[in-house]
Amino acid sequence: MNAPVAPTPHDAELQALARDEAFSMPIDDIDVSKPRLFQEDTVGHYFARLRRDDPVHFTENPFYGRFWSVTRYPDIMTVDTNHGIYSSDYTQGGIALWNAPSIEQRLHMFIAMDPPKHDEQRKAVSPIVAPHNLASLEPLIRERTARVLDELPRGEVFDWVPRVSIELTTLMLATLMDFPLEDRRLLTWWSDVATSVPEVDHLVESQEARLAELGKMLAYFSRLWNERVNSAPKNDLVSMLAHNPATRNMGPLELMGNLVLLIVGGNDTTRNSMSGGVLAFHRHPDQWAKLKANPALIDSTVPEIIRWQTPLPMMRRTALRDVELGGKKILQGDKVVMWYLSGNRDEAVIERADDFVIDRARPRQHLSFGFGIHRCVGNRLAELQLKILWEEILKRFEVIEVMGPPKRVLSNFVRGISSLPVRIPG
């Protein structure tokens, strides 16, 4: 058995310093787009300051340009449900804070489209998460989850992220796409590359290198596409795209974009919620005791994990005309950033919003899936995977001990955990 690693407490000193800085600096100096704040998990203090003092906050950043940060729950809902004013379309810049200067470098995906094209392409893949299809997937998800958990070591430290979170989500994504299981970790790599900003995280060396990696993804899937388009329709995402009139004749950039959307959407939310849930229970042991005493609380635990983690902390829109929001004049063409992570911590709407509370009266009152026409198409599948995971954990483990601090992703677009050392007592 490996020597146990002493648990590292949450860095209270770093949090205290960040809070002091957030509430003492001039309001105009606050820039919540800095990826370092997410990697250090200190951005919440700056969001709290903005919600209190400047909920629709203007920033001019040398890399991202000028943008408005929307930090309160009701204002985020206003933006997210008014696609006629606030556009997602890639021709306007898309959904990420940084947008490539040329149309050719932007990912053409239906989440970065406005109606009617958005609606037509979204409908092409929505059958994958129809209730009858989820019911048919449940036994497979449970069998795989049980197997992965049964293979975990006891009494020694291991990394939860690759052993559980990545393995389970990648297996599921490969199944949804009928993707060769032996190559499934390519899906994780492509997801990470797709959400990478090379100038920030240096995962790849440049935007050109990023597009080259995504080109490899496109080449791989093009082979699968050609097989599916010439065969009878099947119940997988590639076949659905290949046979639907709205998506059958997509060009290379549009196919690449929609593949990225499906890979990231099927990967990041669930993967980081699987890791975030372990961390949440570690920091709130009273809630773990509550769940063990009443396993029926899993139904409200799952959306609370997704709220508390908020795996995708933001989405960007572009104003199609001059508009007023929160007393501020937003100009046509301005970037408007909905900080879902901040809305999920809005005490004016969610009681004890900073706490992890598994028996909330309204557990689905969160913004992690978005609202309006762009609400996450796979939200019920993500919840099903998490529900099964925690049901199977409860059957097996008295506790999952977190043995050190999480390693977080350097990103303001994905609130990701890349490593989480844990131990399951033998």
Residue pairs with C-beta under 8 A, 6 or more apart in sequence:
1 155
1 156
1 426
2 156
2 157
4 156
4 157
4 403
4 423
5 157
5 403
5 404
5 421
5 423
6 403
7 401
7 402
7 403
7 404
8 403
8 404
8 405
10 283
10 405
11 405
14 40
14 42
15 42
15 45
18 37
18 40
18 42
18 45
18 46
19 45
21 45
22 30
22 42
22 45
22 46
22 48
22 49
23 45
23 48
23 49
27 49
27 50
27 53
27 54
27 57
30 46
30 49
30 50
30 54
30 57
30 59
31 59
31 61
32 43
32 46
32 47
32 50
32 57
32 59
32 69
32 71
32 339
32 342
32 412
33 59
33 61
33 64
33 67
33 69
33 97
33 337
33 412
34 43
34 412
35 197
35 200
35 201
35 410
35 411
35 412
36 410
37 43
37 46
37 412
38 313
38 408
38 409
38 410
38 411
38 412
38 415
39 408
39 409
39 410
39 411
40 408
41 408
43 313
43 341
44 341
44 342
44 345
44 354
47 71
47 339
47 341
47 342
47 345
48 345
50 57
50 69
50 71
50 342
51 71
51 72
51 342
51 345
51 346
51 348
55 70
55 71
55 72
55 75
55 326
56 68
56 69
56 70
56 71
56 75
56 325
56 326
56 327
56 328
56 330
57 68
57 69
57 71
58 66
58 67
58 68
58 69
58 328
59 66
59 67
59 68
59 69
60 66
61 67
63 98
63 199
63 200
64 97
64 98
64 335
65 335
66 334
66 335
67 97
67 316
67 334
67 335
67 336
67 337
68 325
68 328
68 330
68 334
68 335
68 336
68 337
69 337
69 339
69 342
70 76
70 79
70 325
70 326
70 336
70 337
70 338
70 339
71 339
71 342
71 343
71 346
72 326
72 342
72 343
72 346
72 348
73 343
73 344
73 346
73 348
73 349
73 350
73 367
74 349
75 325
75 326
76 338
76 339
76 340
76 342
76 343
76 367
77 343
77 367
77 371
78 325
79 86
79 317
79 325
79 336
79 338
80 86
80 315
80 338
80 367
80 370
80 371
80 372
80 374
81 371
81 372
82 372
83 114
83 115
83 372
83 373
83 374
84 320
85 319
85 320
85 321
85 323
86 317
86 318
86 319
86 320
86 336
87 114
87 317
87 318
87 319
87 320
88 94
88 95
88 111
88 112
88 113
88 114
88 118
88 315
88 317
88 318
88 374
89 112
89 113
89 114
89 318
90 103
90 106
90 107
90 108
90 109
90 112
90 113
90 257
91 103
92 318
92 320
93 99
93 106
93 316
93 318
93 335
94 106
94 107
94 112
94 316
95 111
95 112
95 315
95 316
95 317
96 316
96 413
97 314
97 316
97 335
97 337
97 412
97 413
98 197
99 106
100 106
100 207
104 253
105 207
105 211
106 112
106 257
107 194
107 253
107 256
107 257
107 260
107 261
108 251
108 253
108 254
108 256
108 257
108 258
109 254
109 257
109 258
109 260
109 261
110 117
110 118
110 121
110 122
110 258
110 261
111 118
111 261
111 265
111 374
112 257
113 121
115 373
117 246
118 373
118 374
119 373
120 246
121 246
121 247
121 258
122 373
122 377
123 244
123 246
124 240
124 241
124 244
124 246
124 247
125 237
125 240
125 241
125 262
125 377
126 377
127 133
127 235
127 240
128 176
128 235
128 236
128 237
128 240
128 378
128 381
129 377
129 378
129 380
129 381
131 380
133 235
134 380
134 381
134 384
137 175
137 381
137 384
138 384
138 388
140 175
141 172
141 384
141 385
141 388
142 388
142 392
144 168
144 171
144 172
145 168
145 385
145 388
145 389
145 392
146 392
148 163
148 164
148 167
148 168
149 164
149 392
149 393
149 396
149 397
150 396
152 158
152 163
152 164
152 424
153 424
154 424
154 425
154 426
155 423
155 424
155 425
155 426
156 423
157 403
157 421
157 422
157 423
158 421
158 422
158 423
159 419
159 420
159 421
159 422
160 275
160 278
160 400
160 420
160 421
160 422
161 271
161 275
161 417
161 418
161 419
161 420
164 274
164 275
164 389
165 270
165 271
165 272
165 274
165 275
165 417
166 185
166 188
166 271
168 270
168 274
168 385
168 389
169 266
169 267
169 270
169 271
169 274
169 385
170 184
170 185
170 187
170 188
170 267
171 181
171 184
172 266
172 270
172 381
172 385
173 179
173 184
173 187
173 263
173 266
173 267
174 180
174 181
174 184
174 187
176 236
176 237
176 262
176 266
177 187
177 224
177 236
177 237
177 238
177 262
178 224
178 228
178 234
178 236
178 237
178 238
178 239
179 187
179 224
179 238
183 220
186 217
186 220
187 263
187 267
188 267
189 213
190 213
190 214
190 217
190 260
190 263
191 263
191 264
191 267
191 268
192 203
193 203
193 204
193 210
193 213
193 214
194 214
194 260
194 263
194 264
195 264
195 268
195 411
195 413
195 414
196 203
196 204
196 210
196 411
197 411
197 413
198 204
198 205
198 206
198 207
198 209
198 210
199 207
200 410
200 411
201 409
201 410
201 411
204 210
204 213
214 256
214 260
215 256
217 256
217 259
217 260
217 263
218 252
218 255
218 256
218 259
221 238
221 255
221 259
222 255
224 238
225 238
225 241
225 242
225 255
228 234
228 236
228 238
228 239
228 242
228 243
229 242
229 243
229 248
231 239
233 239
233 240
233 243
237 262
240 247
241 247
241 248
241 250
241 255
241 258
242 248
247 258
250 258
265 376
265 377
265 378
266 378
266 381
268 311
268 312
268 414
268 416
269 306
269 311
269 312
269 368
269 369
269 376
269 378
269 382
270 382
270 385
270 386
271 311
271 416
272 309
272 311
272 414
272 415
272 416
272 417
273 305
273 306
273 309
273 311
273 382
273 386
274 385
274 386
274 389
275 309
275 406
275 417
275 420
276 305
276 308
276 309
276 311
276 417
277 301
277 305
277 309
277 386
277 389
277 390
278 400
278 402
278 420
278 422
279 402
279 406
279 417
279 420
280 287
280 305
280 308
280 309
280 356
281 287
281 288
281 291
281 356
281 400
282 400
282 401
282 402
283 356
284 355
284 356
287 356
287 357
287 358
288 399
290 297
290 358
290 359
291 297
291 298
291 301
291 358
291 390
291 394
292 394
295 391
295 394
297 358
297 359
298 387
298 390
298 391
298 394
299 363
299 387
300 358
300 359
300 360
300 363
301 358
301 363
301 390
302 363
302 383
302 386
302 387
302 390
303 363
303 364
303 366
303 383
304 356
304 357
304 358
304 360
304 363
305 386
306 366
306 368
306 369
306 382
306 383
306 386
307 344
307 350
307 363
307 366
307 367
307 368
308 344
308 356
309 368
309 415
310 340
310 341
310 344
310 366
310 367
310 368
310 415
311 368
311 414
311 415
311 416
312 340
312 368
312 413
312 414
312 415
313 339
313 340
313 341
313 412
313 413
313 414
313 415
314 337
314 338
314 339
314 340
314 341
314 412
314 413
315 337
315 338
315 340
315 370
315 374
316 335
316 336
316 337
316 338
317 335
317 336
317 337
317 338
318 333
318 334
318 335
318 336
319 330
319 331
319 332
319 333
319 334
319 336
320 332
321 332
322 329
322 330
322 331
322 332
323 329
323 330
324 330
325 336
330 336
338 367
340 367
340 368
340 370
341 415
343 349
343 367
344 350
344 353
344 366
344 367
344 368
345 353
345 354
346 353
347 353
347 354
349 365
350 365
350 366
351 360
369 375
369 376
369 379
370 376
376 382
393 400
397 424
398 425
399 424
399 425
400 422
400 423
400 424
401 422
401 423
401 424
401 425
402 420
402 421
402 422
403 421
403 422
403 423
404 421
406 417
406 419
406 420
407 417
407 418
407 419
407 420
408 415
408 416
408 417
408 418
409 415
409 416
409 417
409 418
